[in-house]
């Protein structure tokens, strides 16, 4: 298929999404909630269809030699589908941000000014191997009055088609346009670049994927972008840490689900507790490959390989962890500033002043005190499902929930005023 044909087809889909967006923006909260609740029911009632489609994707990925961590992101189960349905219901239960008056004032001439939340319009999501992103993205877009224009990966295309079909069916049953959710069928690289270039049709583009996808978006996008960035996340065990607590936190942050962006990739340990804590790592992190600085390797006596410079900057998304001994909290903060990606950074300490320094001086979308980085998640933080975790500073930062999918409109009411 020629590039012109691909672009033309995508532009046609984009125009359909824009038509749908105008309807959704003025729809009732009840209609949007009905669509989400109906989609949740359909997901559970027809889970077999979704699992069959997912099995097709898994077979194709396995035959292609796809790594186990990527297969984990791709794989669905009855439990994961139930979780996706619950996510839809949780979003439906959230307060509707559309129409919310954020502030208002009266000018000396009597003009009444207010700022009101309104939908962005058409939200484009380009993502890789997680079929659950299809429901998460659609749920948040619909609830916030936006059309969801979705472009998933070739690896998950069968799963995504099955899920998107149920979402479209539920939207239509609720009286909304089926095109409230549109899934792009073309999964070629040429199609991805054309999708990123739909200026005037996509109001906001959010990539969810690895560094190569994000780099392509930064290079090729011609529409506004919110970056769902890498998660080179750190856990710092301070001199004032409860070491039993630290053991539980690092085990959860690294091992609970290593293939996701809020998993820990580097452990920093204050030298005052390094000897006592590091010798516990082989038991705490059984099955995790460790690489470390010279002091770490010495303490672990063969239990860790020497770390390279690249190791400190790598998002492994696997059972691998870089470990470094630092002389002070200042050195820990400096390490995070140099190698971190601005995602999620945790300190374990009972020292209030150290905790305050961490919160004030670490530059990241989320900082945590005595808690696992795995909590940096829309659902875990009470936002419902998230559409991504922004590591940039403009418009949205951190887990992107409903309010991050709206913008503000000035509404100015008068009684005949004119400007002198």
C-alpha positions in Angstrom: 0.0 0.0 0.0 1.4 3.4 -1.0 2.1 6.1 1.6 -0.6 8.3 0.0 -3.1 5.5 0.3 -2.2 4.9 4.0 -2.4 8.6 4.8 -5.7 9.0 3.0 -7.3 6.1 4.9 -6.0 7.6 8.2 -7.3 11.0 7.4 -10.7 9.4 6.7 -10.7 7.8 10.1 -9.6 11.1 11.7 -12.5 12.9 10.1 -14.9 10.3 11.5 -13.3 10.7 14.9 -13.8 14.5 14.8 -17.4 14.2 13.9 -17.9 11.8 16.9 -15.9 14.1 19.2 -18.4 16.9 18.7 -21.3 14.7 19.7 -19.4 13.2 22.7 -18.4 16.7 24.0 -22.0 17.7 24.4 -23.3 14.3 25.6 -24.6 13.7 29.1 -22.5 12.2 31.7 -25.1 9.5 32.1 -24.7 8.4 28.5 -21.0 8.2 28.7 -21.2 6.2 32.0 -23.7 3.9 30.3 -21.3 3.2 27.5 -18.5 2.4 30.0 -20.7 0.1 32.1 -22.0 -1.6 29.0 -18.5 -2.2 27.8 -17.5 -3.7 31.1 -20.4 -6.1 30.9 -19.6 -7.1 27.3 -15.9 -7.7 28.2 -17.0 -10.2 30.9 -19.8 -11.8 29.0 -17.6 -12.3 25.9 -14.3 -12.8 27.5 -13.9 -16.0 25.5 -13.8 -14.1 22.2 -11.1 -11.7 23.6 -9.0 -14.6 25.0 -9.2 -16.4 21.6 -8.0 -13.3 19.8 -5.3 -12.9 22.4 -4.2 -16.5 21.9 -3.7 -15.7 18.2 -1.4 -12.8 19.1 0.5 -14.9 21.6 1.1 -17.7 19.1 2.4 -15.3 16.5 4.6 -13.5 19.1 6.0 -16.7 20.5 6.8 -18.0 17.0 8.7 -14.8 16.4 10.9 -15.3 19.4 9.4 -12.5 21.5 11.1 -12.1 24.9 9.1 -13.4 28.0 8.7 -9.9 29.5 7.1 -8.6 26.3 4.8 -11.7 26.2 3.8 -10.9 29.7 2.6 -7.4 28.6 0.7 -9.0 25.7 -0.9 -11.8 27.6 -4.5 -11.6 28.7 -6.3 -13.9 31.2 -9.7 -14.1 32.7 -8.3 -12.3 35.8 -6.8 -9.5 33.6 -10.0 -9.1 31.6 -11.9 -8.9 34.9 -9.5 -6.2 35.9 -10.1 -4.3 32.7 -13.8 -4.5 33.3 -13.4 -3.3 36.8 -11.3 -0.4 35.5 -14.1 0.6 33.2 -16.6 0.6 36.1 -14.2 2.6 38.3 -13.8 5.3 35.6 -17.6 5.4 35.2 -17.9 6.0 39.0 -15.6 9.0 38.9 -16.8 12.5 39.0 -17.3 14.0 35.5 -14.7 16.8 34.9 -16.6 18.2 31.9 -18.3 21.4 32.7 -16.5 21.9 36.0 -15.9 25.6 36.8 -12.4 25.8 38.1 -12.5 29.5 39.1 -14.4 32.7 38.4 -14.4 36.4 39.2 -16.2 39.6 38.4 -14.5 42.5 36.7 -15.1 46.1 37.8 -17.2 46.7 34.7 -19.5 43.9 35.7 -18.2 41.2 33.3 -18.5 37.8 34.9 -15.5 35.6 34.0 -15.2 31.9 34.6 -13.0 29.1 33.5 -14.7 25.8 32.6 -13.3 22.3 31.8 -14.0 21.1 28.3 -12.8 18.0 26.4 -9.6 18.1 24.3 -11.4 16.7 21.2 -9.8 13.8 19.5 -7.1 12.1 21.6 -4.7 9.9 19.7 -3.1 7.1 21.5 -0.2 5.2 19.9 0.9 2.2 22.0 2.7 -1.1 21.9 2.0 -4.5 23.3 -0.5 -4.0 26.1 -4.1 -4.8 25.1 -5.4 -3.4 28.4 -4.4 0.1 27.1 -7.3 -0.2 24.7 -9.8 -0.2 27.5 -7.9 2.2 29.7 -7.5 4.8 26.9 -11.1 4.5 25.7 -12.5 4.7 29.2 -10.7 7.9 30.1 -11.4 9.5 26.7 -15.1 8.7 26.8 -15.6 9.8 30.4 -13.8 13.1 29.7 -15.9 13.7 26.5 -13.2 12.9 24.0 -13.1 10.6 21.0 -10.5 7.9 21.4 -8.4 7.4 18.2 -6.3 4.3 18.9 -3.3 2.9 17.1 -1.9 -0.3 18.7 0.9 -2.6 17.7 0.9 -5.4 15.2 1.7 -7.8 18.0 -1.6 -7.1 19.7 -3.8 -6.4 16.7 -6.2 -9.3 17.1 -6.7 -8.6 20.8 -7.2 -4.9 20.2 -9.7 -5.5 17.4 -11.8 -7.7 19.7 -11.7 -5.2 22.6 -12.3 -2.2 20.4 -15.3 -3.9 18.8 -16.9 -4.4 22.2 -16.2 -0.8 23.1 -17.8 0.5 19.9 -20.8 -1.8 20.4 -21.3 -0.5 24.0 -21.0 3.2 22.8 -23.7 2.6 20.2 -26.0 0.9 22.7 -25.7 4.0 24.9 -26.7 6.3 22.1 -23.2 7.6 21.4 -21.4 7.3 18.0 -19.7 4.0 17.5 -16.8 6.2 16.3 -16.3 7.4 19.8 -13.7 4.7 19.7 -11.7 4.1 16.5 -8.9 1.6 16.2 -6.5 1.9 13.3 -6.1 -1.4 11.5 -2.8 -0.4 9.7 0.1 -1.4 12.0 3.0 -0.6 9.6 5.7 1.9 10.5 4.6 4.1 7.6 1.1 4.0 9.1 2.5 5.0 12.5 4.3 8.0 11.1 1.3 9.1 9.1 -0.9 8.8 12.2 1.5 11.1 14.1 1.2 13.6 11.3 -2.6 14.0 11.4 -2.5 17.8 12.1 -6.0 19.2 12.4 -7.5 15.8 13.1 -5.7 14.8 16.3 -5.8 17.3 19.1 -3.4 15.5 21.5 -1.2 12.5 20.9 0.0 10.3 23.7 2.6 7.6 23.0 2.7 4.6 25.3 5.7 2.4 24.7 9.4 2.1 24.7 12.2 4.5 23.9 12.1 3.8 20.1 8.4 4.6 19.9 8.9 7.8 22.0 11.9 8.8 19.9 9.9 8.3 16.7 7.0 10.4 18.0 9.3 13.2 19.1 10.9 13.2 15.6 7.8 12.7 13.5 4.8 14.1 15.3 3.1 17.2 13.8 0.4 17.3 16.5 0.6 18.3 20.2 2.2 15.5 22.2 2.2 14.5 25.9 5.1 12.1 26.4 4.6 8.9 28.5 8.3 8.6 29.2 10.8 6.0 30.3 10.8 4.8 33.9 14.3 4.6 35.1 13.1 4.6 38.7 15.2 4.6 41.9 14.8 3.4 45.5 17.2 5.1 47.9 17.8 3.4 51.3 18.9 6.2 53.6 21.1 6.0 56.7 17.9 6.4 58.8 15.9 3.6 57.1 14.1 0.8 58.7 15.9 -2.0 56.9 13.1 -4.5 57.2 10.8 -2.0 55.6 13.4 -1.3 52.9 13.7 -5.0 52.1 9.9 -5.3 51.5 9.8 -2.1 49.4 12.6 -2.9 47.1 11.3 -6.5 46.6 7.9 -5.1 45.6 9.3 -2.3 43.5 11.6 -4.6 41.5 9.8 -8.0 41.4 6.1 -7.5 41.7 5.9 -6.7 38.0 9.3 -5.9 36.5 8.1 -5.3 33.0 6.3 -2.0 33.7 7.5 1.6 33.8 7.1 2.1 37.6 9.3 -0.8 38.5 12.6 0.1 40.2 15.7 -0.2 38.1 18.4 1.2 40.5 18.9 0.7 44.2 20.9 3.4 46.0 22.1 2.5 49.6 23.7 4.9 52.1 27.2 3.6 53.1 26.2 3.7 56.8 23.8 0.8 56.2 25.4 -0.8 53.1 27.2 -3.7 54.8 24.1 -4.7 56.8 21.6 -4.2 54.0 23.3 -5.4 50.8 24.1 -8.9 52.2 20.4 -9.4 52.4 19.8 -8.8 48.7 20.4 -12.4 47.4 17.5 -13.5 49.6 15.3 -10.4 49.1 15.7 -10.4 45.4 16.0 -14.1 44.5 16.2 -14.5 40.8 17.2 -10.9 40.1 20.5 -10.3 38.3 22.5 -7.7 40.2 25.1 -5.3 38.8 26.9 -2.8 41.0 29.6 -0.3 41.8 32.9 -1.4 43.3 31.7 -1.3 46.9 28.6 -3.3 46.1 30.5 -6.0 44.3 33.0 -6.2 47.2 30.2 -6.6 49.8 28.3 -9.1 47.8 31.5 -11.1 47.0 30.6 -12.4 43.6 26.8 -11.9 43.9 26.9 -8.8 41.6 28.7 -8.1 38.4 30.4 -4.8 37.8 28.0 -2.1 36.5 28.8 -0.1 33.4 28.0 3.5 32.9 25.1 2.4 30.7 23.6 0.3 33.5 22.8 3.4 35.6 20.8 4.9 32.8 19.0 1.7 31.6 15.3 0.9 32.0 15.7 -2.9 32.2 12.0 -3.9 32.3 13.3 -7.2 33.5 14.6 -9.0 36.6 17.8 -7.0 36.6 18.8 -4.3 39.1 21.7 -1.8 39.3 23.0 -1.2 42.9 25.2 1.7 44.1 26.5 2.7 47.5 26.4 6.5 48.1 28.1 8.5 50.8 25.1 10.9 51.5 21.6 11.8 50.5 23.1 14.6 48.5 25.0 12.0 46.4 21.8 10.0 46.0 19.9 13.0 44.8 22.7 13.9 42.4 22.7 10.4 41.0 18.9 10.6 40.4 19.3 14.0 38.7 22.0 12.6 36.4 20.4 9.2 35.4 16.7 9.4 36.3 14.0 10.0 33.7 11.7 12.1 35.9 9.3 9.2 36.5 9.1 7.9 40.1 11.7 8.1 42.8 11.4 6.6 46.3 13.3 7.1 49.6 13.1 4.8 52.6 13.9 6.6 55.8 12.7 7.5 59.3 14.6 10.8 59.1 12.0 13.5 58.5 14.6 16.0 57.3 15.9 13.5 54.8 12.4 12.8 53.6 11.7 16.5 53.2 14.9 17.0 51.2 14.0 14.1 48.9 10.5 15.5 48.3 11.8 19.0 47.7 14.9 18.4 45.7 14.2 15.3 43.5 12.8 16.4 40.2 10.3 13.8 39.1 6.7 13.3 38.3 6.3 11.4 41.5 8.4 11.2 44.7 7.6 8.6 47.4 8.6 8.3 51.0 8.5 4.8 52.6 6.5 3.3 49.7 7.0 1.3 46.6 7.4 3.0 43.2 4.7 0.6 42.0 2.1 2.9 43.5 2.6 5.5 40.8 -0.4 4.4 38.9 -3.7 6.1 38.2 -5.9 3.4 39.8 -3.6 3.1 42.8 -3.7 6.9 43.4 -7.5 7.0 43.1 -7.6 8.5 39.6 -9.2 5.4 38.0 -7.5 4.0 35.0 -4.7 6.1 33.5 -3.8 6.9 30.0 -0.1 7.1 30.8 2.4 8.7 33.1 3.8 12.0 31.8 7.4 12.8 32.5 7.2 16.2 31.0 6.2 19.5 32.6 3.7 21.1 30.3 -0.1 20.4 30.6 0.2 17.1 32.5 2.7 15.5 34.8 2.5 12.1 36.5 -0.4 9.7 36.0 -2.8 11.2 33.4 -6.4 10.8 34.5 -9.6 12.5 33.5 -8.6 16.1 34.3 -5.5 15.8 32.2 -7.7 15.0 29.2 -9.5 18.3 29.4 -8.6 21.8 28.8 -10.0 25.1 29.9 -12.4 27.5 28.2 -13.0 31.1 29.3 -16.7 31.9 29.6 -17.4 35.6 29.8 -20.9 36.9 30.6 -22.0 40.5 30.3 -25.0 42.7 30.0 -24.0 44.9 27.1 -20.4 46.0 28.0 -18.2 47.3 25.2 -14.5 48.0 25.5 -13.7 51.8 25.8 
